[in-house]
Amino acid sequence: MQYEIKGGSFPVVICQLAAGESMITESGSMTWMTPNMHMDTHGGGLGKMFSKALSGESMFQNTYTAQGGAGMIAFGSSFPGKIIPIEVAPGKEWILQKSAFLASESGVNLDIHFNKKFGAGLFGGEGFIMQRLSGRGIAFAEIDGELIEYQLQAGQQLLVDTGYVAGFESTVSIDIQQVKGAKNMLFGGEGLFNTVLTGPGRIWLQTMPIPGVARAVQPYIVTSAG
């Protein structure tokens, strides 16, 4: 599979497939393709479908396969930001926010990842349920806004405001930390908790999380409606 990422604020990734090669997408993000791309919709087993239903995700995946020769398929972003390629291999697994996965080669496994620490999932902003990429191949993730990457050393920590975590390597651990001081909690405007990421490993932060944008425009929508 060869790919090229094009576009500005609303990018697309254009994938060139050899005969028999396949791409998987969970969110129905196909934008255009050649006529010889065959689509097959599947659920991945009852247990996986049930866990997806609990997480609020689609229970089905679409597999597109080039038949009878080379094929082309493109996947588009659903929000202003970036499309980021991820190399997935044994020992190089990634954890993503549950809306980040866009598409992948068929050798990549997409599974539900439950945060082991209940507090991190309940208050950390990234949710109790995330996405885990394993297997081998190239995957593509959607980033809201711009991407900022940090390489954390073993034991090195970074505190992140709610919702700004886009993804991290599976070697990174996630937890929460309560904002210190009653006045800071009540009047600081930064929420009650911060997400704590602890290395080693790479972390991806996004500059324009969708929930933050929704909160920012909500007062204007209410005013207009009134």
Secondary structure in CASP SS format (residue, H / E / C, confidence):
PFRMAT SS
TARGET T0000
AUTHOR 0000-0000-0000
METHOD secondary structure of the structure
MODEL  1
M C 1.00
Q E 1.00
Y E 1.00
E E 1.00
I E 1.00
K E 1.00
G C 1.00
G C 1.00
S C 1.00
F C 1.00
P C 1.00
V E 1.00
V E 1.00
I E 1.00
C E 1.00
Q E 1.00
L E 1.00
A C 1.00
A C 1.00
G C 1.00
E C 1.00
S E 1.00
M E 1.00
I E 1.00
T E 1.00
E C 1.00
S C 1.00
G C 1.00
S C 1.00
M E 1.00
T E 1.00
W E 1.00
M E 1.00
T C 1.00
P C 1.00
N C 1.00
M E 1.00
H E 1.00
M E 1.00
D E 1.00
T E 1.00
H E 1.00
G C 1.00
G C 1.00
G C 1.00
L H 1.00
G H 1.00
K H 1.00
M H 1.00
F H 1.00
S H 1.00
K H 1.00
A H 1.00
L H 1.00
S H 1.00
G C 1.00
E C 1.00
S C 1.00
M C 1.00
F C 1.00
Q E 1.00
N E 1.00
T E 1.00
Y E 1.00
T E 1.00
A E 1.00
Q C 1.00
G C 1.00
G C 1.00
A C 1.00
G E 1.00
M E 1.00
I E 1.00
A E 1.00
F E 1.00
G E 1.00
S C 1.00
S C 1.00
F C 1.00
P C 1.00
G E 1.00
K E 1.00
I E 1.00
I E 1.00
P E 1.00
I E 1.00
E E 1.00
V E 1.00
A E 1.00
P C 1.00
G C 1.00
K E 1.00
E C 1.00
W E 1.00
I E 1.00
L E 1.00
Q C 1.00
K C 1.00
S C 1.00
A C 1.00
F E 1.00
L E 1.00
A E 1.00
S E 1.00
E E 1.00
S C 1.00
G C 1.00
V E 1.00
N E 1.00
L E 1.00
D E 1.00
I E 1.00
H E 1.00
F E 1.00
N C 1.00
K C 1.00
K C 1.00
F H 1.00
G H 1.00
A H 1.00
G H 1.00
L H 1.00
F H 1.00
G C 1.00
G C 1.00
E C 1.00
G C 1.00
F C 1.00
I E 1.00
M E 1.00
Q E 1.00
R E 1.00
L E 1.00
S E 1.00
G E 1.00
R C 1.00
G E 1.00
I E 1.00
A E 1.00
F E 1.00
A E 1.00
E E 1.00
I E 1.00
D E 1.00
G C 1.00
E C 1.00
L E 1.00
I E 1.00
E E 1.00
Y E 1.00
Q E 1.00
L E 1.00
Q C 1.00
A C 1.00
G C 1.00
Q C 1.00
Q E 1.00
L E 1.00
L E 1.00
V E 1.00
D C 1.00
T C 1.00
G C 1.00
Y C 1.00
V E 1.00
A E 1.00
G E 1.00
F E 1.00
E E 1.00
S C 1.00
T C 1.00
V C 1.00
S E 1.00
I E 1.00
D E 1.00
I E 1.00
Q E 1.00
Q E 1.00
V C 1.00
K C 1.00
G C 1.00
A H 1.00
K H 1.00
N H 1.00
M H 1.00
L H 1.00
F H 1.00
G C 1.00
G C 1.00
E C 1.00
G C 1.00
L C 1.00
F E 1.00
N E 1.00
T E 1.00
V E 1.00
L E 1.00
T E 1.00
G C 1.00
P C 1.00
G E 1.00
R E 1.00
I E 1.00
W E 1.00
L E 1.00
Q E 1.00
T C 1.00
M C 1.00
P C 1.00
I H 1.00
P H 1.00
G H 1.00
V H 1.00
A H 1.00
R H 1.00
A H 1.00
V H 1.00
Q H 1.00
P H 1.00
Y H 1.00
I H 1.00
V H 1.00
T H 1.00
S H 1.00
A H 1.00
G C 1.00
END
